[in-house]
Amino acid sequence: MYKKLKYIALSILMSITIFSCSDNFLEIDPEQNVPAENAVIDENTLKTALNGVYSELQSSNYYGRSIYVIPELMADNLFLSSRNTGRYLDFDNFVVSERDSYVEGLWIKLYSVLANASRVIEGGEKLKSGSTEQQALFDQLVGEAYALRALAHFDLVRLFAQPYNFTSDASHLGIPIINQVYNERISPPRDNVKNVYKQINSDIETAINKMSASKKNGKFSVGGAKALAARVALYQEDYDAAITYSTQVINSGTFQLIDHDQYADLWANDFNSESIFEIVNTVSDNSGTNGLGHFFHVKGYADALVPLDIINTYDPDDIRLNAIIQGAKPGAEQDANFVGKFPKGTEHDDNLRIFRLAEQYLIRAEAYAKTEQPTLAQEDLLTVMKRAKPTAVPVTETGEDLMDLILLERRKELAFEGHRLFDLNRNKRNVTMIQSDNKTEESYPNDKFILPIPLSELNANPDMKQNPGY
């Protein structure tokens, strides 16, 4: 039976494959599904609906696991242990197909976020406030929904479509855009990448204009939306915008890099000074064996290990090596390296850091380098390098050597956070696939650097086109 895109408890049907789930956050009425026109009717239901959208991000099919693991495993930052549970095996082997359950899971979850964020936006914008303070609250909450919708569209287009610069005018296949609520079944075709980014940027701009909170623990804020805007602009090769937004985040005074000596706090302490937007995982949210900690930790599955290829890029005195734990995996690799950025391990799910300040420095460094401002790029790059190693020498590279160094620093700083494949693909670089001691180089451009549209979606939607190569 093929899954149709059934927007949860909202009487919204699309042929994109989204299915109903038991923890149905928009079933506000305890007796029955809430009619679409009544899903958001006041402040409490607006907050409830928005919290439900945030909860979608915790899923193992989204930031709870897949979007961290897949872009690292399909590049050179992770490989699967010889003794594994079979999770993401096809990604490690670079033989992903349209039948893959993790591909389908991403597609379903991301479109669920879009559907429900759109519901929050539509309902929230219809609410009548009783005071200036209440209107500011409504605007903040609706602004967060716009930011979440922008994030989901952005993640979809970078997972399922080639980068913005793949064609000269970004006219190549993107993904279906969902920016409104539908009360009937639809079969949306794929829009082009240019229009998808236009939608993303529109939602980000609206989010920034509506929100007032500069930082909000566990939720989007003005700072979080601008951090997203900087990342999106970099992918879009709008380097002036990337510089503008990253500079606003850096100069806001709201966020500070964790000191070298307190580097462990970056991963151990929730809502630390460097964290711009992170997803909260409370005790009741614990995903157990489906969580990232269980996936990476030696006391859990320890399915994905860190290759020596990336470890050898660090200076021995680089504090970031503390986020890689050496040891033995019982019954498998006796000299293994484990991801340590999720220190709670199997005990409890860590908060998931989606945006942090170090990335903003690296975004600005890359944008400066690509706009022929090498001195400014060198300064930003050195800021990140000196946090990692206070004795780091000044950067003197220019041109292509400078870009190589920036990409290397992104690899080291953002390792295991879901950036590597995207960084290589958007910079038109070849990708080295690592399986234990084996390496295989895949050349750019490559059809397989992006994911296939799930087979269930193709069967359900006659207007859906598959990516080339699948």
C-alpha positions as CSV (number, residue, x, y, z in Angstrom):
1,M,0.0,0.0,0.0
2,Y,1.5,3.3,-1.0
3,K,1.4,6.1,1.5
4,K,-0.3,9.4,0.4
5,L,0.6,12.7,1.8
6,K,-2.0,13.0,4.6
7,Y,-1.4,16.1,6.6
8,I,-1.8,15.1,10.1
9,A,-5.3,15.7,11.6
10,L,-5.9,18.6,9.3
11,S,-8.0,17.0,6.6
12,I,-5.1,17.9,4.2
13,L,-4.3,15.4,1.6
14,M,-1.4,15.5,-0.9
15,S,0.3,12.8,-2.8
16,I,3.6,13.5,-1.3
17,T,4.1,10.6,1.1
18,I,3.3,11.7,4.6
19,F,1.6,9.4,6.9
20,S,-0.3,9.8,10.2
21,C,1.5,9.0,13.4
22,S,0.4,8.2,16.9
23,D,1.9,11.3,18.6
24,N,-0.4,13.5,16.6
25,F,0.4,17.0,17.9
26,L,-2.4,18.8,16.0
27,E,-5.1,16.6,17.4
28,I,-6.0,19.4,19.8
29,D,-9.5,18.2,20.3
30,P,-9.1,15.1,22.5
31,E,-12.3,13.6,21.1
32,Q,-11.6,13.7,17.4
33,N,-9.5,15.2,14.7
34,V,-9.7,19.0,14.7
35,P,-11.3,20.5,11.6
36,A,-8.8,22.4,9.5
37,E,-10.4,25.7,10.1
38,N,-10.3,25.3,13.9
39,A,-6.8,23.9,14.4
40,V,-5.3,27.2,15.6
41,I,-8.0,29.3,17.3
42,D,-6.3,31.1,20.2
43,E,-3.0,31.6,22.0
44,N,-2.9,28.2,23.6
45,T,-3.6,26.3,20.4
46,L,-1.1,28.4,18.5
47,K,1.6,27.4,21.0
48,T,0.5,23.8,21.0
49,A,0.6,23.6,17.2
50,L,4.0,25.3,17.0
51,N,5.5,23.0,19.7
52,G,4.3,20.1,17.6
53,V,6.3,21.4,14.6
54,Y,9.4,21.6,16.7
55,S,8.8,18.1,17.9
56,E,9.0,16.9,14.3
57,L,12.7,18.0,14.2
58,Q,13.6,15.6,17.0
59,S,12.7,12.6,14.8
60,S,15.3,10.1,13.9
61,N,14.1,10.7,10.3
62,Y,15.3,14.3,10.6
63,Y,17.7,16.1,12.9
64,G,17.3,13.3,15.5
65,R,19.6,11.2,13.3
66,S,19.4,11.0,9.5
67,I,20.3,14.5,8.5
68,Y,23.4,14.3,10.8
69,V,24.5,10.9,9.6
70,I,23.8,10.7,5.9
71,P,25.8,13.7,4.6
72,E,28.8,12.5,6.6
73,L,28.5,8.8,5.7
74,M,28.2,9.6,2.0
75,A,31.5,11.5,2.2
76,D,34.7,11.1,4.1
77,N,33.8,11.8,7.8
78,L,32.2,8.5,8.8
79,F,32.1,4.9,7.8
80,L,30.1,1.9,9.2
81,S,31.7,-0.5,11.6
82,S,32.2,-4.0,10.5
83,R,29.7,-5.0,13.1
84,N,26.6,-2.8,12.5
85,T,22.9,-2.9,12.8
86,G,22.3,-2.4,9.1
87,R,21.2,1.2,9.5
88,Y,22.3,3.4,6.5
89,L,24.2,0.5,4.9
90,D,23.4,1.6,1.4
91,F,24.7,5.1,2.0
92,D,28.0,3.7,3.2
93,N,28.1,1.6,0.0
94,F,27.0,4.5,-2.2
95,V,24.2,2.4,-3.6
96,V,21.1,4.3,-2.3
97,S,17.9,3.5,-4.2
98,E,14.4,5.0,-4.4
99,R,13.2,2.1,-2.2
100,D,15.4,3.1,0.7
101,S,13.4,3.5,4.0
102,Y,15.6,6.3,5.3
103,V,15.2,8.3,2.1
104,E,11.4,7.9,2.4
105,G,11.6,8.7,6.1
106,L,13.3,12.0,5.4
107,W,10.9,12.9,2.7
108,I,7.9,12.2,4.8
109,K,9.1,14.0,7.9
110,L,10.2,17.1,6.1
111,Y,6.9,17.5,4.3
112,S,5.1,16.9,7.6
113,V,7.1,19.9,9.0
114,L,6.1,22.0,5.9
115,A,2.4,21.1,6.2
116,N,2.2,21.8,9.9
117,A,4.3,25.0,9.8
118,S,1.9,26.2,7.1
119,R,-1.0,25.4,9.4
120,V,0.5,27.4,12.2
121,I,1.2,30.3,9.9
122,E,-2.3,30.4,8.4
123,G,-4.0,30.0,11.8
124,G,-1.7,32.4,13.7
125,E,-2.0,35.2,11.2
126,K,-5.8,35.1,11.6
127,L,-5.8,35.5,15.3
128,K,-7.0,38.8,16.8
129,S,-4.8,40.1,19.6
130,G,-6.2,41.8,22.7
131,S,-3.1,43.9,23.4
132,T,0.2,45.1,21.9
133,E,2.0,42.6,24.1
134,Q,-0.2,39.7,22.8
135,Q,0.3,40.8,19.2
136,A,4.1,40.7,19.7
137,L,3.7,37.2,21.1
138,F,1.6,36.1,18.1
139,D,4.2,37.6,15.7
140,Q,7.0,35.9,17.5
141,L,5.3,32.5,17.3
142,V,4.2,32.9,13.7
143,G,7.7,34.1,12.8
144,E,9.2,30.9,14.3
145,A,6.8,28.9,12.0
146,Y,8.1,30.8,9.0
147,A,11.7,30.0,10.0
148,L,10.9,26.3,10.5
149,R,9.2,26.2,7.1
150,A,12.3,27.9,5.5
151,L,14.6,25.4,7.2
152,A,12.5,22.4,6.0
153,H,12.4,23.7,2.4
154,F,16.2,24.3,2.6
155,D,16.9,20.8,3.9
156,L,14.7,19.2,1.3
157,V,16.3,21.1,-1.6
158,R,19.9,20.3,-0.6
159,L,19.1,16.6,0.0
160,F,16.9,15.9,-3.1
161,A,18.2,18.5,-5.6
162,Q,21.6,19.4,-7.0
163,P,23.2,22.6,-5.6
164,Y,22.0,26.1,-6.7
165,N,25.0,26.5,-9.0
166,F,24.5,23.2,-10.8
167,T,23.0,25.1,-13.7
168,S,23.8,28.7,-14.5
169,D,20.3,29.9,-13.8
170,A,19.3,27.4,-11.1
171,S,16.6,26.1,-13.4
172,H,17.2,22.4,-12.7
173,L,14.8,20.3,-10.7
174,G,14.1,21.3,-7.1
175,I,11.4,20.0,-4.9
176,P,7.6,20.7,-4.5
177,I,7.0,23.9,-2.6
178,I,4.4,23.8,0.2
179,N,3.5,27.3,1.4
180,Q,-0.2,27.1,2.1
181,V,-2.8,24.7,3.6
182,Y,-4.6,22.4,1.3
183,N,-8.0,20.9,2.2
184,E,-8.0,18.5,-0.7
185,R,-5.7,16.1,-2.3
186,I,-3.1,17.6,-4.6
187,S,-0.2,16.2,-6.7
188,P,2.4,18.9,-6.7
189,P,5.1,18.8,-9.3
190,R,8.8,19.7,-8.6
191,D,9.5,23.4,-8.9
192,N,13.0,24.5,-10.0
193,V,15.7,25.2,-7.5
194,K,15.6,29.0,-8.1
195,N,12.0,29.2,-7.1
196,V,12.6,27.0,-4.0
197,Y,15.3,29.4,-2.8
198,K,13.0,32.3,-3.5
199,Q,10.5,30.7,-1.2
200,I,13.1,30.0,1.4
201,N,14.4,33.6,1.4
202,S,10.8,35.0,1.5
203,D,10.0,33.0,4.6
204,I,13.3,33.9,6.3
205,E,12.7,37.6,5.7
206,T,9.2,37.4,7.1
207,A,10.5,35.4,10.1
208,I,13.1,38.1,10.9
209,N,10.5,40.9,10.5
210,K,8.0,39.2,12.8
211,M,10.2,37.9,15.6
212,S,11.5,40.1,18.4
213,A,13.5,37.6,20.5
214,S,17.2,37.9,19.9
215,K,17.7,34.4,21.4
216,K,15.2,31.9,22.6
217,N,16.3,28.6,24.2
218,G,15.1,25.7,22.1
219,K,13.3,27.9,19.6
220,F,14.0,30.0,16.6
221,S,14.8,33.6,17.3
222,V,16.0,36.6,15.2
223,G,19.5,35.3,15.7
224,G,18.6,31.8,14.5
225,A,16.8,33.1,11.5
226,K,19.7,35.3,10.5
227,A,22.1,32.3,11.0
228,L,19.8,30.3,8.6
229,A,19.8,33.2,6.2
230,A,23.6,33.3,6.2
231,R,23.8,29.5,5.5
232,V,21.2,29.7,2.7
233,A,22.9,32.7,1.1
234,L,26.3,30.8,1.0
235,Y,24.6,27.9,-0.7
236,Q,23.0,30.3,-3.1
237,E,26.3,32.0,-3.8
238,D,24.9,35.3,-2.7
239,Y,28.1,36.2,-0.9
240,D,27.2,39.8,0.0
241,A,24.0,38.5,1.8
242,A,26.0,35.8,3.5
243,I,28.5,38.4,4.8
244,T,25.7,40.7,5.9
245,Y,23.7,38.1,7.9
246,S,26.7,36.4,9.4
247,T,28.1,39.7,10.5
248,Q,24.9,40.7,12.1
249,V,24.9,37.4,14.1
250,I,28.6,37.8,15.0
251,N,28.3,41.4,16.0
252,S,25.0,41.1,17.9
253,G,26.7,40.4,21.2
254,T,24.1,37.7,21.8
255,F,26.5,34.8,21.1
256,Q,30.1,34.1,21.9
257,L,32.5,31.4,21.0
258,I,33.2,28.9,23.9
259,D,36.8,29.4,25.1
260,H,39.4,26.9,24.2
261,D,39.7,25.6,27.8
262,Q,35.9,25.1,28.0
263,Y,35.5,23.4,24.7
264,A,33.8,20.4,26.3
265,D,31.0,22.7,27.4
266,L,30.1,23.2,23.8
267,W,28.7,19.7,23.7
268,A,27.9,19.0,27.4
269,N,26.0,22.3,28.3
270,D,22.6,23.1,26.8
271,F,22.0,26.6,25.5
272,N,25.7,27.6,25.9
273,S,26.9,30.9,24.6
274,E,27.9,29.6,21.2
275,S,24.6,27.9,20.5
276,I,22.3,29.9,18.2
277,F,19.5,27.4,17.7
278,E,19.3,23.9,19.2
279,I,16.5,21.4,19.5
280,V,15.6,20.4,23.0
281,N,15.4,16.8,24.0
282,T,13.9,16.4,27.5
283,V,13.8,13.2,29.5
284,S,10.3,12.5,28.1
285,D,11.5,13.0,24.6
286,N,14.1,10.3,24.8
287,S,14.2,8.3,21.6
288,G,16.1,5.4,23.2
289,T,17.9,3.2,20.7
290,N,16.8,5.4,17.8
291,G,18.8,8.4,19.1
292,L,22.1,9.8,17.9
293,G,23.8,9.0,21.1
294,H,22.9,5.3,20.8
295,F,23.9,5.3,17.2
296,F,27.4,6.7,17.9
297,H,28.3,5.6,21.5
298,V,30.4,2.5,22.2
299,K,27.8,1.4,24.8
300,G,25.1,1.6,22.2
301,Y,25.4,0.5,18.6
302,A,28.5,2.5,17.7
303,D,27.4,1.9,14.1
304,A,29.4,4.7,12.5
305,L,33.0,5.3,13.3
306,V,35.5,8.1,12.5
307,P,38.1,7.3,9.9
308,L,41.8,8.1,10.3
309,D,41.5,10.2,7.2
310,I,39.9,13.1,9.1
311,I,41.7,12.4,12.4
312,N,45.0,13.0,10.6
313,T,43.9,16.4,9.5
314,Y,44.0,17.7,13.1
315,D,47.1,19.0,14.8
316,P,47.8,16.8,17.9
317,D,47.1,19.9,20.1
318,D,43.8,20.7,18.5
319,I,41.1,20.7,21.2
320,R,38.6,19.4,18.8
321,L,40.2,16.0,18.9
322,N,38.5,15.7,22.3
323,A,35.2,15.3,20.4
324,I,36.6,12.0,19.0
325,I,37.0,9.2,21.5
326,Q,39.5,6.4,21.0
327,G,38.7,2.9,22.1
328,A,37.7,-0.6,21.1
329,K,34.4,-1.7,19.8
330,P,33.4,-5.1,21.4
331,G,33.4,-7.8,18.9
332,A,34.6,-5.6,16.1
333,E,37.3,-2.9,15.6
334,Q,39.8,-3.0,18.4
335,D,41.3,0.3,17.4
336,A,38.2,2.4,16.8
337,N,37.4,6.1,17.0
338,F,33.9,7.2,18.1
339,V,32.0,10.4,17.7
340,G,31.9,12.3,21.0
341,K,29.7,15.3,20.2
342,F,26.8,13.6,21.9
343,P,28.2,13.0,25.3
344,K,25.1,11.8,27.1
345,G,25.4,8.7,24.9
346,T,22.8,6.0,25.6
347,E,21.7,7.6,28.9
348,H,19.6,10.4,27.4
349,D,19.3,12.3,24.1
350,D,21.5,15.4,23.8
351,N,20.1,18.7,22.6
352,L,20.7,19.0,18.8
353,R,22.7,22.1,17.8
354,I,21.5,23.2,14.5
355,F,23.3,26.6,14.3
356,R,26.3,27.8,16.3
357,L,28.6,30.7,16.1
358,A,31.7,29.0,14.8
359,E,29.9,28.2,11.6
360,Q,29.0,31.8,11.1
361,Y,32.7,32.8,11.1
362,L,33.3,30.1,8.6
363,I,30.4,31.2,6.4
364,R,31.8,34.7,6.4
365,A,35.3,33.5,5.7
366,E,34.2,31.6,2.7
367,A,32.1,34.5,1.4
368,Y,35.0,36.9,1.9
369,A,37.3,34.5,0.1
370,K,34.9,34.2,-2.9
371,T,34.5,38.0,-3.1
372,E,38.3,38.6,-3.3
373,Q,38.7,39.9,0.3
374,P,41.4,37.4,1.4
375,T,42.6,39.4,4.4
376,L,39.1,39.4,6.0
377,A,38.7,35.8,5.2
378,Q,42.0,35.0,6.8
379,E,41.0,36.8,10.0
380,D,37.7,34.9,10.4
381,L,39.4,31.6,9.6
382,L,42.1,32.3,12.2
383,T,39.4,33.1,14.8
384,V,38.1,29.5,14.6
385,M,41.6,28.0,14.3
386,K,42.8,29.8,17.4
387,R,39.9,28.7,19.5
388,A,40.9,25.1,18.5
389,K,44.6,25.8,19.1
390,P,45.6,29.1,20.7
391,T,49.1,28.9,19.1
392,A,47.7,28.6,15.6
393,V,49.8,30.6,13.2
394,P,48.3,33.4,11.1
395,V,46.7,32.4,7.8
396,T,48.6,33.6,4.7
397,E,47.0,31.5,2.0
398,T,45.1,33.3,-0.8
399,G,43.1,32.2,-3.9
400,E,42.4,28.5,-4.3
401,D,44.8,27.6,-1.4
402,L,42.7,29.8,0.9
403,M,39.5,28.1,-0.2
404,D,41.1,24.7,0.3
405,L,42.0,25.7,3.8
406,I,38.5,27.0,4.5
407,L,36.9,23.8,3.4
408,L,39.4,21.8,5.5
409,E,38.5,24.0,8.5
410,R,34.8,23.5,7.9
411,R,35.5,19.7,7.8
412,K,37.3,19.8,11.1
413,E,35.1,22.2,13.0
414,L,31.7,20.9,11.7
415,A,32.6,17.3,11.6
416,F,29.7,14.9,12.3
417,E,27.1,17.7,12.1
418,G,25.8,17.0,8.7
419,H,27.7,19.4,6.4
420,R,30.4,17.5,4.6
421,L,28.7,16.1,1.5
422,F,26.9,19.5,0.9
423,D,30.1,21.4,1.3
424,L,31.9,19.3,-1.3
425,N,29.0,19.2,-3.8
426,R,28.2,22.9,-3.8
427,N,31.9,23.6,-4.3
428,K,32.0,21.2,-7.2
429,R,34.6,19.0,-5.5
430,N,35.0,15.2,-5.8
431,V,33.9,13.1,-2.9
432,T,36.0,10.4,-1.3
433,M,33.9,7.5,0.0
434,I,35.6,5.8,3.0
435,Q,34.8,2.2,4.1
436,S,37.2,1.3,6.9
437,D,40.6,1.3,5.2
438,N,39.1,1.5,1.7
439,K,38.7,4.7,-0.3
440,T,36.8,5.3,-3.5
441,E,36.7,8.7,-5.2
442,E,33.4,9.8,-6.8
443,S,33.8,12.6,-9.3
444,Y,31.7,15.8,-9.5
445,P,29.2,16.3,-11.1
446,N,27.5,13.2,-9.8
447,D,23.8,12.1,-9.9
448,K,24.3,10.1,-6.7
449,F,25.5,13.1,-4.6
450,I,21.8,13.8,-4.0
451,L,19.0,11.4,-2.9
452,P,16.4,9.8,-5.1
453,I,12.7,10.7,-4.8
454,P,11.1,7.8,-2.9
455,L,9.4,5.2,-5.0
456,S,6.2,5.5,-2.9
457,E,6.0,9.1,-3.9
458,L,6.6,8.4,-7.5
459,N,3.8,5.8,-7.5
460,A,1.4,8.1,-5.6
461,N,2.1,11.3,-7.5
462,P,1.8,11.2,-11.4
463,D,3.4,14.7,-11.6
464,M,6.5,13.7,-9.7
465,K,9.8,13.3,-11.6
466,Q,12.7,11.2,-10.5
467,N,16.2,12.5,-10.2
468,P,18.6,11.5,-13.1
469,G,20.6,8.4,-12.4
470,Y,17.9,6.6,-10.4
